[in-house]
C-alpha cells in the first residue's frame, strides 16, 4: 500500500479592490521618481476558506493514520518573508473600456498604444500552483497584435526604408 509522505495545501487570493498598485508617496528611486507600491492582503473569505480546508486536511491526515499532521492555512497579514512563492499577479486590469481598464485584450496599454504589458499583470488572480499557461494565452495574442501593428507601420514606410532595413539584417546573418 502506497502512503503519501507529505501533503501540502495550495491556496490563492481572489481579486479584490482592496489590493492595488500605486506610486509610493515616500520612497523614490535613484532619479527621484516614486517607486511602485503594492497594497495587498488576503480577503477575509479567502482566510475562512483556507482555515476550513486546513481543518479538513488535518482530519483526512489523521484518518489515514498520519504520524505527524501539521495544520497550515493562510494567515494575515500578507508578508513577502512568509509567502515568498505566492506568484502574485494583477495590477494592469484588462478590459474593453479605457476608463475602467489599463490594457485591452491584446495587453496593449490604452494610454500608450506602442506599449504592451506582457506577463501576469493582466491576470486578476492565480488560480493554481503555476499559471504559466494562463499567462501564455494573452501573451500569444499580444505578441501577434504587436507584430501586426509593426507590420502596418512598416508598410506605410517608403520602399527604400524597408529594403535597406532588410539588407542591414541579412548582412549579419550566417550563410
N, C-alpha and C positions, 0 to 999 in steps of 0.2 A: 504494500500500500504506500503510495506516494503522499508525503506530508509537506506542506509548504513550510519553509524555514522563516520566511519574512514576508509580511504583508505591509503595504503602505496605502494610505488613503490620498487620492488626488482630489484637489479642490479647485474651485475657480471663483472669481469675483464677477458678479453681474455688473453690467454698465449702470452707472449712477451719475446724476447731475452733481452729486456732492464730490465726485472725483474729477479733477480737471488739471490742465496745464496752463500756466500763465508766466508772465515775466516777473521775476523776483524784484521787489522794490528796493531791497537792501544790497544783495550780492551782485557784483559786476565782474566781467572778465578783464583780461589784460588791457583791452581797448576801451574800457569804461562802459561797455554795453551790458544790459541786465542779463543775468543767467536765467535759464529755464527752470521753473519751479514746479514740482509735482505735488499736488494735494490729493492724497489717496488714503482711504481706509476701507476695510471690508464693510459692505452694507449689513445692517442688522439681520436681515433674513438669511444672508449667507452664513453668518455666525451661527444662527439657530439650526440651519440645515447641517452645517458641519458638525456641530455638537451631537445632533441626533444620529447622524451616520457613524460618528466615532463611538457612540454608545452601542450601536448595533454591531459594529465590527468587534468590539470587546466581547459581546455576548457570543458571537459566532466563534471567536478565537477560543473562548473558554469551553464552549460546547464541543469543539473539536479536540479538546484535551491539551491545549497550548500550555507549555511550561512557563513561558514568560509572555504576558499580554500587557502591552503598554498602550495607554489611551492617548491619542493625539487630538487633533481638531484645531480648527482655525481660531486664533485669539486676537484680540485687539491689544494695542494698536499695531498697525502695519509698520514694520521696520525692515530696512534692507539687510540688517545683520541677521535676522531670524528667517527671512523669506528671500534668500539670495537667488533662488531659481524659480520665481513665480512667473516669469515670462509675461510681464505686464504688456498690454497692448492698448491701442487707442490714442486719442489726442487730436486726431485730424478727422473729424466727422465726415463721412461720405454721404452725399445726397444729391437731389435734383435741384435744390434751391440754394443759390449763393448766400441768401440771408440766414439760412439755418445750417449750413454745412461749409466745410473748408475745401473739400475736393469733390469732383464729380465721379462717376462710376469708373473712369479710367485713371483715377488717382491724380488727376490734373488739378492744380490749385486754381480756384476761381479768380483770385486776385492777381496772380502772375501766371498767365497761361503757358509759359515755356518751362514751368517747374512742375515736376511730377513727384509726389510724395510716395515713393515706392517702399513697401515694407509693412510692418504691423501697425503703423499709426492709424490706418483707417479701419482696422478690425476692432469692433467695440469691446470684445472680451475674448478671452482664451478659454475655449470650451473643452480642451483636452490637454494632455501632457505636453505635446509638442504640436504646434499648429502651423508647421511649415507649409503643408498643402493648402491650408486655408489662406495663407498669405500669398502662395504661389498663383492662385487663380486671378485675383485682381492685378497682381504684378504682371502676369502674362498679358492681360487686356491693356494695362497701362503702357507696357513696352510696345505693343502693337500700335496703340494710338499715337505714342510719341514718334514712332518710326513713320507712320502715315503723315503726321504733321510735318516732320522734317522733309519728307519726300515732296509734299505740296509746296513747301518753301523753296526747295531746290529746283522744282520745275519752273518756278517763276524767275529764276536767275537766267542771265544771258547764257547761251550755249557755251561760250568760251570759258566762263567761270566754272561751269560744271566739268567740262572736259579737262581743264587744267588741274582741277582738284583730283580727278581720277588719275591723271598722269603722275601727279606727285605721290599718290598712294602706291600705284603699281611699280614705280621706280624702286621702291624699298622692299617689294615682295621677293621672296626667294624663287628662283626659276627652276 
